Amino acid sequence: MNGFFKTLIAGYGAKKLGGGCFSTIIIFVLIYWALGQCNKQTPRAAAEITTPTHLQQSR
């Protein structure tokens, strides 16, 4: 996900859910981190997606 959109979504969510200054910052960081985790793939899963099956070694 693009960093700009992650920031916008996290900022909006923190504004809606946060009560005070400190809690808003904590919620922003948590939402931003969670959105960053959504697109991560493990190296093995990425290799299985991009490597054709006839080139993979037998396991």
N, CA, C and O atoms as a printed pandas DataFrame, in Angstrom:
     atom_number atom_name residue_name chain_id  residue_number  x_coord  y_coord  z_coord
0              1         N          MET        A               1    0.852   -1.167    0.000
1              2        CA          MET        A               1    0.000    0.000    0.000
2              3         C          MET        A               1    0.899    1.231    0.000
3              4         O          MET        A               1    1.943    1.263    0.651
4              5         N          ASN        A               2    0.471    2.226   -0.736
5              6        CA          ASN        A               2    1.212    3.476   -0.830
6              7         C          ASN        A               2    1.287    4.158    0.537
7              8         O          ASN        A               2    0.304    4.178    1.278
8              9         N          GLY        A               3    2.451    4.715    0.868
9             10        CA          GLY        A               3    2.649    5.365    2.163
10            11         C          GLY        A               3    1.714    6.545    2.376
11            12         O          GLY        A               3    1.268    6.786    3.498
12            13         N          PHE        A               4    1.413    7.282    1.314
13            14        CA          PHE        A               4    0.515    8.427    1.421
14            15         C          PHE        A               4   -0.882    7.987    1.855
15            16         O          PHE        A               4   -1.485    8.602    2.734
16            17         N          PHE        A               5   -1.389    6.932    1.242
17            18        CA          PHE        A               5   -2.728    6.455    1.589
18            19         C          PHE        A               5   -2.757    5.810    2.972
19            20         O          PHE        A               5   -3.748    5.922    3.693
20            21         N          LYS        A               6   -1.664    5.134    3.339
21            22        CA          LYS        A               6   -1.586    4.595    4.702
22            23         C          LYS        A               6   -1.684    5.716    5.722
23            24         O          LYS        A               6   -2.367    5.582    6.737
24            25         N          THR        A               7   -0.999    6.824    5.451
25            26        CA          THR        A               7   -1.020    7.967    6.365
26            27         C          THR        A               7   -2.408    8.574    6.455
27            28         O          THR        A               7   -2.872    8.908    7.546
28            29         N          LEU        A               8   -3.074    8.719    5.316
29            30        CA          LEU        A               8   -4.429    9.281    5.322
30            31         C          LEU        A               8   -5.401    8.399    6.100
31            32         O          LEU        A               8   -6.174    8.894    6.920
32            33         N          ILE        A               9   -5.362    7.111    5.844
33            34        CA          ILE        A               9   -6.279    6.190    6.516
34            35         C          ILE        A               9   -5.988    6.132    8.012
35            36         O          ILE        A               9   -6.906    6.149    8.832
36            37         N          ALA        A              10   -4.703    6.064    8.361
37            38        CA          ALA        A              10   -4.342    6.017    9.775
38            39         C          ALA        A              10   -4.707    7.319   10.479
39            40         O          ALA        A              10   -5.152    7.295   11.627
40            41         N          GLY        A              11   -4.527    8.443    9.816
41            42        CA          GLY        A              11   -4.889    9.730   10.402
42            43         C          GLY        A              11   -6.379    9.864   10.633
43            44         O          GLY        A              11   -6.814   10.364   11.671
44            45         N          TYR        A              12   -7.161    9.417    9.661
45            46        CA          TYR        A              12   -8.619    9.474    9.808
46            47         C          TYR        A              12   -9.088    8.557   10.938
47            48         O          TYR        A              12   -9.922    8.943   11.757
48            49         N          GLY        A              13   -8.541    7.340   10.972
49            50        CA          GLY        A              13   -8.919    6.405   12.029
50            51         C          GLY        A              13   -8.512    6.894   13.405
51            52         O          GLY        A              13   -9.259    6.721   14.368
52            53         N          ALA        A              14   -7.342    7.503   13.514
53            54        CA          ALA        A              14   -6.885    8.024   14.805
54            55         C          ALA        A              14   -7.745    9.194   15.246
55            56         O          ALA        A              14   -8.027    9.348   16.434
56            57         N          LYS        A              15   -8.162   10.017   14.296
57            58        CA          LYS        A              15   -9.028   11.158   14.632
58            59         C          LYS        A              15  -10.372   10.673   15.171
59            60         O          LYS        A              15  -10.901   11.229   16.134
60            61         N          LYS        A              16  -10.917    9.635   14.542
61            62        CA          LYS        A              16  -12.224    9.113   14.956
62            63         C          LYS        A              16  -12.149    8.346   16.277
63            64         O          LYS        A              16  -13.053    8.447   17.106
64            65         N          LEU        A              17  -11.080    7.586   16.472
65            66        CA          LEU        A              17  -11.003    6.707   17.636
66            67         C          LEU        A              17  -10.277    7.327   18.824
67            68         O          LEU        A              17  -10.513    6.938   19.968
68            69         N          GLY        A              18   -9.405    8.278   18.562
69            70        CA          GLY        A              18   -8.587    8.849   19.636
70            71         C          GLY        A              18   -9.384    9.809   20.507
71            72         O          GLY        A              18  -10.266   10.521   20.026
72            73         N          GLY        A              19   -9.063    9.816   21.783
73            74        CA          GLY        A              19   -9.746   10.707   22.705
74            75         C          GLY        A              19   -8.913   11.932   23.028
75            76         O          GLY        A              19   -9.407   13.058   22.973
76            77         N          GLY        A              20   -7.664   11.715   23.361
77            78        CA          GLY        A              20   -6.766   12.811   23.705
78            79         C          GLY        A              20   -5.565   12.811   22.795
79            80         O          GLY        A              20   -5.522   12.071   21.812
80            81         N          CYS        A              21   -4.605   13.621   23.110
81            82        CA          CYS        A              21   -3.419   13.760   22.267
82            83         C          CYS        A              21   -2.597   12.464   22.249
83            84         O          CYS        A              21   -2.244   11.966   21.180
84            85         N          PHE        A              22   -2.298   11.928   23.422
85            86        CA          PHE        A              22   -1.451   10.745   23.510
86            87         C          PHE        A              22   -2.122    9.521   22.898
87            88         O          PHE        A              22   -1.483    8.759   22.172
88            89         N          SER        A              23   -3.411    9.329   23.191
89            90        CA          SER        A              23   -4.105    8.147   22.648
90            91         C          SER        A              23   -4.256    8.242   21.130
91            92         O          SER        A              23   -4.220    7.222   20.442
92            93         N          THR        A              24   -4.423    9.453   20.604
93            94        CA          THR        A              24   -4.528    9.621   19.155
94            95         C          THR        A              24   -3.222    9.239   18.469
95            96         O          THR        A              24   -3.238    8.608   17.412
96            97         N          ILE        A              25   -2.105    9.614   19.055
97            98        CA          ILE        A              25   -0.802    9.262   18.483
98            99         C          ILE        A              25   -0.583    7.757   18.524
99           100         O          ILE        A              25   -0.103    7.169   17.554
100          101         N          ILE        A              26   -0.929    7.139   19.634
101          102        CA          ILE        A              26   -0.770    5.676   19.765
102          103         C          ILE        A              26   -1.651    4.957   18.750
103          104         O          ILE        A              26   -1.201    4.015   18.097
104          105         N          ILE        A              27   -2.894    5.391   18.611
105          106        CA          ILE        A              27   -3.807    4.751   17.659
106          107         C          ILE        A              27   -3.314    4.947   16.234
107          108         O          ILE        A              27   -3.403    4.026   15.423
108          109         N          PHE        A              28   -2.792    6.140   15.911
109          110        CA          PHE        A              28   -2.239    6.382   14.577
110          111         C          PHE        A              28   -1.110    5.403   14.273
111          112         O          PHE        A              28   -1.079    4.801   13.200
112          113         N          VAL        A              29   -0.191    5.246   15.208
113          114        CA          VAL        A              29    0.945    4.349   15.004
114          115         C          VAL        A              29    0.466    2.914   14.826
115          116         O          VAL        A              29    0.971    2.201   13.958
116          117         N          LEU        A              30   -0.491    2.480   15.626
117          118        CA          LEU        A              30   -1.003    1.108   15.510
118          119         C          LEU        A              30   -1.691    0.864   14.170
119          120         O          LEU        A              30   -1.473   -0.173   13.543
120          121         N          ILE        A              31   -2.517    1.806   13.728
121          122        CA          ILE        A              31   -3.206    1.635   12.445
122          123         C          ILE        A              31   -2.203    1.656   11.299
123          124         O          ILE        A              31   -2.295    0.847   10.376
124          125         N          TYR        A              32   -1.242    2.583   11.355
125          126        CA          TYR        A              32   -0.231    2.675   10.309
126          127         C          TYR        A              32    0.579    1.381   10.227
127          128         O          TYR        A              32    0.861    0.890    9.134
128          129         N          TRP        A              33    0.953    0.831   11.383
129          130        CA          TRP        A              33    1.700   -0.427   11.417
130          131         C          TRP        A              33    0.848   -1.579   10.859
131          132         O          TRP        A              33    1.335   -2.398   10.079
132          133         N          ALA        A              34   -0.421   -1.632   11.264
133          134        CA          ALA        A              34   -1.302   -2.713   10.805
134          135         C          ALA        A              34   -1.503   -2.658    9.294
135          136         O          ALA        A              34   -1.533   -3.699    8.638
136          137         N          LEU        A              35   -1.641   -1.468    8.743
137          138        CA          LEU        A              35   -1.795   -1.357    7.294
138          139         C          LEU        A              35   -0.519   -1.775    6.571
139          140         O          LEU        A              35   -0.584   -2.297    5.458
140          141         N          GLY        A              36    0.611   -1.556    7.174
141          142        CA          GLY        A              36    1.873   -1.998    6.579
142          143         C          GLY        A              36    2.025   -3.505    6.593
143          144         O          GLY        A              36    2.687   -4.067    5.721
144          145         N          GLN        A              37    1.424   -4.169    7.569
145          146        CA          GLN        A              37    1.508   -5.623    7.675
146          147         C          GLN        A              37    0.607   -6.333    6.678
147          148         O          GLN        A              37    0.821   -7.508    6.379
148          149         N          CYS        A              38   -0.389   -5.641    6.163
149          150        CA          CYS        A              38   -1.364   -6.278    5.267
150          151         C          CYS        A              38   -0.745   -6.756    3.962
151          152         O          CYS        A              38   -1.170   -7.778    3.424
152          153         N          ASN        A              39    0.235   -6.054    3.449
153          154        CA          ASN        A              39    0.784   -6.379    2.135
154          155         C          ASN        A              39    2.047   -7.211    2.184
155          156         O          ASN        A              39    2.607   -7.537    1.137
156          157         N          LYS        A              40    2.504   -7.558    3.355
157          158        CA          LYS        A              40    3.750   -8.318    3.451
158          159         C          LYS        A              40    3.526   -9.768    3.063
159          160         O          LYS        A              40    2.495  -10.362    3.378
160          161         N          GLN        A              41    4.516  -10.326    2.371
161          162        CA          GLN        A              41    4.523  -11.744    2.043
162          163         C          GLN        A              41    5.820  -12.325    2.568
163          164         O          GLN        A              41    6.844  -11.644    2.627
164          165         N          THR        A              42    5.763  -13.570    2.940
165          166        CA          THR        A              42    7.000  -14.224    3.349
166          167         C          THR        A              42    7.852  -14.465    2.103
167          168         O          THR        A              42    7.298  -14.615    1.014
168          169         N          PRO        A              43    9.160  -14.506    2.226
169          170        CA          PRO        A              43   10.005  -14.732    1.046
170          171         C          PRO        A              43    9.689  -16.038    0.338
171          172         O          PRO        A              43    9.770  -16.116   -0.888
172          173         N          ARG        A              44    9.330  -17.064    1.098
173          174        CA          ARG        A              44    8.999  -18.339    0.474
174          175         C          ARG        A              44    7.722  -18.238   -0.339
175          176         O          ARG        A              44    7.652  -18.773   -1.445
176          177         N          ALA        A              45    6.710  -17.561    0.190
177          178        CA          ALA        A              45    5.450  -17.402   -0.538
178          179         C          ALA        A              45    5.664  -16.568   -1.787
179          180         O          ALA        A              45    5.082  -16.864   -2.831
180          181         N          ALA        A              46    6.482  -15.541   -1.704
181          182        CA          ALA        A              46    6.758  -14.709   -2.871
182          183         C          ALA        A              46    7.490  -15.513   -3.938
183          184         O          ALA        A              46    7.224  -15.350   -5.129
184          185         N          ALA        A              47    8.409  -16.380   -3.522
185          186        CA          ALA        A              47    9.146  -17.202   -4.476
186          187         C          ALA        A              47    8.220  -18.208   -5.156
187          188         O          ALA        A              47    8.380  -18.486   -6.345
188          189         N          GLU        A              48    7.277  -18.743   -4.436
189          190        CA          GLU        A              48    6.347  -19.702   -5.015
190          191         C          GLU        A              48    5.416  -19.030   -6.013
191          192         O          GLU        A              48    5.001  -19.650   -6.992
192          193         N          ILE        A              49    5.089  -17.770   -5.772
193          194        CA          ILE        A              49    4.200  -17.061   -6.687
194          195         C          ILE        A              49    4.929  -16.695   -7.971
195          196         O          ILE        A              49    4.365  -16.820   -9.059
196          197         N          THR        A              50    6.182  -16.241   -7.861
197          198        CA          THR        A              50    6.885  -15.721   -9.031
198          199         C          THR        A              50    7.671  -16.782   -9.792
199          200         O          THR        A              50    7.980  -16.573  -10.965
200          201         N          THR        A              51    8.004  -17.905   -9.176
201          202        CA          THR        A              51    8.802  -18.934   -9.833
202          203         C          THR        A              51    7.876  -19.952  -10.495
203          204         O          THR        A              51    6.995  -20.504   -9.836
204          205         N          PRO        A              52    8.065  -20.206  -11.787
205          206        CA          PRO        A              52    7.240  -21.232  -12.452
206          207         C          PRO        A              52    7.477  -22.591  -11.801
207          208         O          PRO        A              52    8.562  -22.868  -11.290
208          209         N          THR        A              53    6.467  -23.416  -11.826
209          210        CA          THR        A              53    6.533  -24.701  -11.141
210          211         C          THR        A              53    7.584  -25.635  -11.746
211          212         O          THR        A              53    8.155  -26.457  -11.028
212          213         N          HIS        A              54    7.850  -25.526  -13.047
213          214        CA          HIS        A              54    8.839  -26.431  -13.624
214          215         C          HIS        A              54   10.270  -26.035  -13.269
215          216         O          HIS        A              54   11.199  -26.806  -13.508
216          217         N          LEU        A              55   10.465  -24.811  -12.686
217          218        CA          LEU        A              55   11.793  -24.399  -12.277
218          219         C          LEU        A              55   12.051  -24.628  -10.794
219          220         O          LEU        A              55   13.194  -24.539  -10.345
220          221         N          GLN        A              56   11.005  -24.922  -10.031
221          222        CA          GLN        A              56   11.163  -25.148   -8.599
222          223         C          GLN        A              56   11.777  -26.526   -8.349
223          224         O          GLN        A              56   11.500  -27.485   -9.070
224          225         N          GLN        A              57   12.602  -26.604   -7.333
225          226        CA          GLN        A              57   13.178  -27.900   -6.965
226          227         C          GLN        A              57   12.139  -28.700   -6.216
227          228         O          GLN        A              57   11.258  -28.136   -5.568
228          229         N          SER        A              58   12.239  -30.006   -6.303
229          230        CA          SER        A              58   11.317  -30.840   -5.563
230          231         C          SER        A              58   11.617  -30.739   -4.094
231          232         O          SER        A              58   12.779  -30.646   -3.699
232          233         N          ARG        A              59   10.597  -30.757   -3.286
233          234        CA          ARG        A              59   10.768  -30.569   -1.846
234          235         C          ARG        A              59   10.549  -31.844   -1.105
235          236         O          ARG        A              59   10.652  -31.871    0.121
